[in-house]
Amino acid sequence: MRTKLSILLILICSELSIHAQDSNKSLDSLVEVITDNSEGMNSQSEDDPIFTIVEVMPEYSGGLDSLMQYLVRNIEYPSAAKKNLISGIVYVQFVVFKTGDVGNVKVIRGIGAGCDEEAVRVVKEMPKWNPGTQRGKEVNVLYTLPVRYVLMTKRQAKKAKKRKGKVDK
């Protein structure tokens, strides 16, 4: 599960990086700003726009590997999803504020059965991130995180536990 989720996140981050590097346009023309300051803005003022693409994207403290470990340790597979054999990807969108705090968390594409709510809960409880920067200044950045839910058979779970035991030793 960690491998699939980390590969997915690495691909998403790589696409953003490649898009920014390969574009013939200047980085300034790639910068998008969300100007709708409607409901739920955490410590957000009109002087603090939310960017969608910046020179340096926000990063979870410790990088992608630490983010994957955080998600694996903290997400509980909802019993309704297990019972109904529901798996898939929940796309959670949030703002990494220039203070490093995470806020304005919402599901932009969910799978239901409690998975959406669990993904939101875990994202809201995340520790501070390293904020994104634009022109050398810390800025608020909109971030989308795919959270993959995968059900394992009992046999797969046993193998995963054995592998984990070997890694921990």
C-alpha positions in Angstrom: 0.0 0.0 0.0 2.8 2.4 0.9 4.5 1.7 -2.4 1.4 2.3 -4.5 0.5 5.5 -2.6 4.1 6.8 -2.7 4.4 6.0 -6.5 1.2 7.9 -7.1 2.3 10.9 -5.1 5.8 10.9 -6.8 4.1 10.8 -10.2 1.9 13.7 -9.3 4.8 15.8 -7.9 6.9 14.8 -11.0 4.2 16.0 -13.4 4.1 19.4 -11.6 7.8 19.7 -11.7 8.1 18.6 -15.4 5.3 20.9 -16.4 7.0 23.9 -14.8 10.4 23.1 -16.2 9.4 22.1 -19.8 7.0 25.0 -20.4 8.3 27.7 -22.8 6.4 30.2 -20.7 8.0 31.9 -17.8 7.2 30.6 -14.4 5.4 33.8 -13.6 2.8 33.0 -16.4 2.3 29.6 -14.8 1.3 31.0 -11.4 -2.4 30.8 -10.8 -4.1 32.6 -8.0 -7.4 31.8 -6.5 -9.2 35.0 -5.7 -12.4 33.6 -4.2 -12.0 34.3 -0.5 -15.3 32.7 0.5 -16.2 30.6 3.5 -13.7 28.8 5.7 -10.5 30.7 5.2 -8.1 30.1 8.0 -6.3 33.2 9.0 -6.7 34.4 5.4 -7.0 38.0 4.4 -7.5 39.6 1.0 -3.8 40.5 0.9 -2.9 36.8 1.1 -4.0 35.1 -2.1 -4.0 31.3 -2.5 -1.6 30.1 -5.3 -2.1 26.8 -7.2 1.4 26.7 -8.7 4.5 28.3 -7.2 8.2 28.2 -7.7 8.7 26.0 -4.6 5.7 23.8 -3.7 4.9 23.1 0.0 6.4 20.0 1.4 5.5 17.8 4.4 8.3 17.9 7.0 10.6 15.0 6.2 9.4 14.8 2.6 7.2 12.3 0.7 8.4 9.3 2.6 7.4 10.9 6.0 4.1 11.9 4.5 3.4 8.3 3.5 4.4 7.0 6.9 2.1 9.5 8.5 -0.8 8.5 6.4 -0.2 4.7 6.9 0.1 5.2 10.7 -3.0 7.4 11.1 -5.6 6.3 8.6 -8.1 3.7 9.9 -9.9 1.8 7.2 -13.6 2.5 7.9 -15.6 -0.6 8.9 -18.4 0.3 6.5 -15.8 0.4 3.6 -14.3 -3.0 4.7 -17.8 -4.6 5.1 -18.8 -3.4 1.6 -15.4 -4.1 0.0 -14.9 -0.5 -1.0 -11.5 0.7 -2.2 -10.3 3.5 -4.3 -8.8 7.0 -4.2 -10.0 9.9 -2.2 -8.7 13.2 -3.5 -8.4 15.7 -0.6 -7.7 19.4 -1.3 -6.4 21.8 1.3 -4.4 25.0 1.7 -0.9 25.0 3.1 -0.8 28.4 4.6 2.4 30.5 4.6 2.6 29.6 8.3 2.8 25.9 7.4 -0.6 25.2 8.9 -3.1 23.1 6.9 -6.6 24.4 6.5 -9.7 24.6 4.2 -9.7 20.8 3.9 -12.3 19.3 1.5 -12.9 16.2 -0.6 -12.9 17.0 -4.3 -13.5 13.3 -5.3 -14.5 10.7 -2.8 -15.5 7.0 -2.6 -17.9 7.2 0.4 -18.4 4.6 3.1 -16.5 6.7 5.6 -13.3 6.9 3.6 -13.8 10.5 2.7 -14.4 11.6 6.3 -11.4 9.6 7.5 -9.1 11.2 4.9 -10.3 14.6 5.9 -9.8 13.9 9.6 -6.2 12.7 9.1 -5.3 15.7 6.8 -6.8 18.2 9.4 -4.6 16.6 12.1 -1.3 16.9 10.1 1.6 18.7 11.7 2.9 21.9 10.0 4.3 21.7 6.5 7.2 23.6 5.0 5.3 26.4 3.2 5.5 27.0 -0.6 7.4 30.1 -1.8 7.0 32.4 -4.7 9.7 35.0 -5.5 11.4 34.1 -2.2 8.4 34.8 -0.1 6.3 32.2 1.7 2.8 32.1 0.3 -0.5 30.2 0.7 -0.7 27.2 -1.7 -3.6 25.0 -2.7 -2.6 21.3 -2.5 -4.3 18.1 -3.7 -3.4 14.9 -2.0 -4.7 11.5 -3.3 -5.3 9.0 -0.5 -5.6 5.4 -1.8 -7.6 2.9 0.1 -6.7 -0.7 -0.8 -8.3 -3.8 0.8 -6.0 -6.8 1.2 -6.9 -10.4 1.5 -6.0 -12.1 4.7 -3.1 -13.8 2.9 -1.8 -10.4 1.7 -2.1 -8.9 5.1 -0.1 -11.8 6.6 2.7 -11.3 4.1 2.7 -7.5 4.8 3.0 -8.2 8.5 5.9 -10.5 7.9 7.7 -8.0 5.7 7.1 -5.3 8.3 8.5 -7.5 11.0 11.7 -8.0 8.9 12.0 -4.3 8.3 11.6 -3.5 12.0 14.2 -6.0 13.1 
